[in-house]
Amino acid sequence: MNALVGERLSIITSKAQTTRHRIMGIVNTENYQVVFSDTPGILKPHYKLQEKMMQFVISALNDADVFLFITDIYEDIQLEEEYLEKLKNTKTPLLLLINKIDLTTEEKLAQKAEEWRAKLPNAEILAISALQKFNLDLVMKKIISLLPPAEPFYDKDAITDKPERFFVSEIIREKILLNYNKEIPYSVEILVNSFKEEEKIIRIQADILVERDSQKGIIIGNKGLALKKVGVEARKELESFFGKQIYIELFVKVDKNWRSNDNRLKNFGYDHN
């Protein structure tokens, strides 16, 4: 989505479940408006947070005019039967994009395409490289040709439906995904308590919430060095994102079992209604 929209709206890491919310990216030209909806990857839920994430997927399946099913050259073809059946039986046009083809051979790509064709015979398969922007113009032309005529949903200068605080929390969370291993990143939620924009600087205070005291210690690290590293990396990324100097203050707090608490999840925006 970032490559198609031309803005860095969705955080990117090699870890599964990097995307937790449904994030919209909007492309406007004189002739059309395309609204992309980036959802969490399809998984079998093991706790309430994952159930909420899958509700974002279902809501997207219900209201999309075109499906972009994005996989890559390395990904094992394992898809929950429930979702596979939904995609196989859908009347909505389905484009299956095989990404990262700059890292493979023609033979491997052909093999991967055949495997997917057997799983989703109704999909049109396109090979792309989002990093190298290879075939993205073709994907865009395909999308535009498949979309029904309609009035624009959003203002012509809009690029997303999310507020600034959302991107602050996502960028901090991305740095945690990149700097910590195992269960830690999946037990973390970010709460942005203040976002004060001045003429030359934005002052941000945010809490990093974890589920257990032991996780708090890991996030902070020896003499606070791990947390400081997250803060420095987040500040640099936020300065690039907002084009302004950033002052950021981070605290780590324990919010026990927030991933399984309906009220807490609703407060954190995991409500697809």
C-alpha positions in Angstrom: 0.0 0.0 0.0 2.8 2.4 0.8 4.3 2.0 -2.7 0.9 2.4 -4.4 -0.2 5.4 -2.3 3.3 7.0 -2.4 3.3 7.6 1.4 4.6 5.6 4.3 1.3 4.9 6.1 1.7 1.2 7.1 4.6 0.2 9.3 6.8 -2.6 7.9 8.8 -5.3 9.6 9.6 -8.9 8.7 7.6 -10.1 11.7 4.1 -11.6 11.4 1.1 -9.5 12.7 2.9 -6.2 12.1 -0.4 -4.7 10.9 -3.1 -4.7 13.6 -5.6 -2.2 12.3 -7.4 -1.5 9.1 -5.5 1.5 7.6 -6.7 3.5 4.6 -4.5 5.1 2.0 -6.1 7.4 -0.5 -4.8 8.2 -4.0 -6.3 11.3 -5.7 -6.0 12.5 -9.3 -8.1 14.7 -11.6 -9.9 11.6 -12.9 -10.2 9.2 -9.9 -10.0 8.5 -6.2 -8.8 5.1 -5.1 -9.1 4.1 -1.4 -6.8 1.3 -0.4 -7.5 -0.5 2.8 -4.5 -2.3 4.4 -5.7 -5.0 6.8 -3.9 -7.4 9.2 -2.7 -10.6 7.7 -5.0 -13.6 7.8 -4.4 -15.8 10.9 -6.1 -18.2 13.3 -7.0 -16.1 16.4 -5.6 -17.3 19.8 -6.7 -14.4 21.9 -9.2 -11.4 21.8 -6.8 -9.0 20.1 -6.3 -11.4 17.2 -10.1 -11.9 17.0 -10.5 -8.1 16.7 -7.8 -8.0 14.0 -9.6 -10.6 12.0 -12.8 -8.6 12.3 -11.0 -5.8 10.4 -10.2 -8.4 7.6 -13.9 -9.5 7.5 -15.1 -5.9 7.3 -12.7 -5.3 4.4 -13.9 -8.5 2.6 -17.5 -7.3 2.9 -17.1 -3.8 1.5 -14.2 -3.9 -1.0 -14.7 -3.5 -4.8 -11.4 -5.2 -5.6 -9.4 -7.6 -3.5 -5.6 -7.4 -3.6 -4.3 -10.6 -2.0 -0.6 -10.0 -1.4 1.9 -12.7 -0.8 5.6 -13.0 -1.6 8.0 -15.4 -3.2 9.0 -16.9 0.1 5.7 -17.2 1.9 4.3 -20.7 2.5 0.9 -21.3 1.1 -1.0 -21.8 4.3 -4.4 -20.1 4.5 -7.3 -20.8 6.9 -9.9 -22.8 4.9 -12.6 -20.4 6.0 -10.9 -17.4 4.3 -9.7 -19.5 1.3 -13.4 -20.5 0.7 -14.5 -16.9 1.0 -11.9 -15.8 -1.6 -12.6 -18.8 -3.9 -16.4 -18.0 -3.9 -16.3 -14.3 -4.1 -17.8 -12.4 -7.0 -15.5 -9.5 -6.3 -12.5 -9.2 -8.7 -9.4 -10.7 -7.1 -5.8 -9.7 -7.9 -3.1 -12.0 -6.4 0.1 -10.1 -6.2 3.4 -12.1 -5.7 5.8 -9.6 -4.2 9.7 -9.6 -3.9 10.2 -11.1 -7.4 13.5 -9.1 -7.5 14.9 -11.8 -5.1 14.1 -14.9 -7.1 14.4 -16.7 -10.5 11.8 -17.0 -13.3 11.5 -20.8 -12.6 10.7 -20.3 -8.9 8.2 -17.5 -9.7 6.5 -19.8 -12.2 6.3 -22.6 -9.7 4.9 -20.2 -7.0 2.3 -18.9 -9.4 1.2 -22.4 -10.3 0.8 -23.3 -6.6 -1.4 -20.2 -6.1 -3.4 -20.9 -9.3 -4.4 -24.3 -7.9 -5.5 -22.7 -4.6 -7.3 -19.6 -6.1 -8.3 -20.3 -9.7 -10.5 -17.2 -9.8 -7.5 -14.8 -9.1 -5.6 -12.9 -11.7 -1.9 -13.3 -10.7 0.6 -10.5 -11.1 4.3 -10.5 -10.2 5.5 -7.4 -8.5 8.4 -5.8 -6.6 7.1 -3.1 -4.3 10.6 -2.1 -3.3 11.7 -1.7 -7.0 8.3 -0.4 -8.0 8.2 -3.1 -10.7 4.7 -3.6 -12.3 3.0 -1.3 -9.8 1.8 0.9 -12.7 0.2 -2.2 -14.2 -1.5 -3.1 -10.8 -2.8 0.5 -10.6 -4.2 0.3 -14.2 -5.9 -3.0 -13.4 -7.5 -1.6 -10.2 -8.8 1.5 -11.9 -10.3 -0.6 -14.7 -12.1 -2.9 -12.2 -13.5 -0.1 -9.9 -17.1 0.9 -10.4 -17.8 4.6 -11.1 -18.7 6.5 -7.9 -18.4 9.8 -6.2 -15.2 10.3 -4.1 -15.5 9.3 -0.4 -12.9 11.7 0.9 -11.6 15.2 0.3 -9.2 15.6 -2.6 -6.3 16.5 -0.3 -6.8 13.5 2.1 -4.3 10.7 2.1 -5.6 8.6 5.0 -8.5 8.3 7.5 -6.2 8.0 10.5 -5.3 10.9 12.9 -1.7 12.0 13.6 -1.6 10.2 17.0 -2.3 6.9 15.3 0.9 7.2 13.2 2.9 8.2 16.3 1.8 5.0 18.1 2.5 2.8 15.0 6.0 4.2 14.5 6.9 3.6 18.1 5.4 0.1 17.9 7.4 -0.6 14.7 10.7 0.2 16.6 9.7 -2.2 19.3 9.0 -4.9 16.7 12.4 -4.3 15.2 14.3 -4.2 18.5 12.8 -7.0 20.6 12.2 -10.7 20.0 9.8 -13.5 20.9 6.5 -12.5 22.6 7.5 -9.0 23.7 6.4 -7.0 20.6 3.0 -8.8 20.6 2.4 -7.9 24.2 2.9 -4.2 23.6 0.4 -1.4 22.9 1.2 2.3 22.6 -0.9 5.0 24.3 -0.2 8.5 23.0 -1.1 10.8 26.0 -0.1 14.1 24.5 0.7 15.5 21.0 1.4 19.2 21.2 2.3 20.8 17.9 4.2 24.1 18.1 5.7 26.2 15.3 9.0 24.4 15.1 8.6 21.3 17.2 6.1 18.6 18.2 6.2 17.4 21.8 4.9 13.9 22.3 4.4 11.8 25.5 3.5 8.2 25.1 3.2 5.1 27.3 4.4 1.7 26.2 2.0 -0.8 27.8 3.0 -4.4 28.5 1.1 -7.3 30.1 3.7 -8.3 32.8 6.3 -6.8 35.1 9.0 -9.0 33.5 8.2 -7.5 30.1 8.6 -4.0 31.5 12.1 -4.8 32.6 13.0 -6.2 29.1 11.6 -3.1 27.3 13.6 -0.7 29.6 16.8 -2.8 29.4 20.0 -2.4 31.4 20.3 1.2 32.6 17.4 2.1 30.3 19.5 1.7 27.2 17.0 -0.5 25.3 14.2 2.1 25.8 16.5 4.9 24.9 17.3 3.2 21.6 13.6 2.9 20.8 13.1 6.5 21.6 16.0 7.7 19.4 14.8 5.6 16.4 11.2 6.6 16.9 12.2 10.3 17.1 14.2 10.1 13.8 11.3 8.4 12.0 8.7 10.8 13.4 10.8 13.8 12.3 10.9 12.3 8.8 7.1 11.6 8.8 6.0 15.0 10.1 8.8 17.1 8.7 9.4 18.8 12.0 11.7 18.5 15.1 10.3 16.0 17.6 10.7 15.8 21.3 9.4 12.5 22.6 9.1 11.1 26.1 8.4 7.4 26.7 7.3 5.6 29.8 6.7 1.8 30.3 3.7 0.7 32.2 2.0 -2.7 33.0 -1.6 -3.2 31.8 -2.3 -6.8 32.8 -3.9 -9.0 30.1 -4.9 -6.0 27.9 -5.0 -8.3 24.9 -7.9 -10.2 26.3 -9.9 -7.3 27.7 -12.8 -6.1 25.5 -12.9 -2.7 27.1 -9.2 -2.1 26.9 -9.2 -3.2 23.2 -12.0 -0.9 22.4 -10.1 2.0 24.0 -7.1 1.2 21.9 -9.2 1.4 18.7 -9.7 -2.3 18.0 -13.4 -1.8 17.3 -14.3 -2.3 13.6 -17.7 -0.6 13.9 
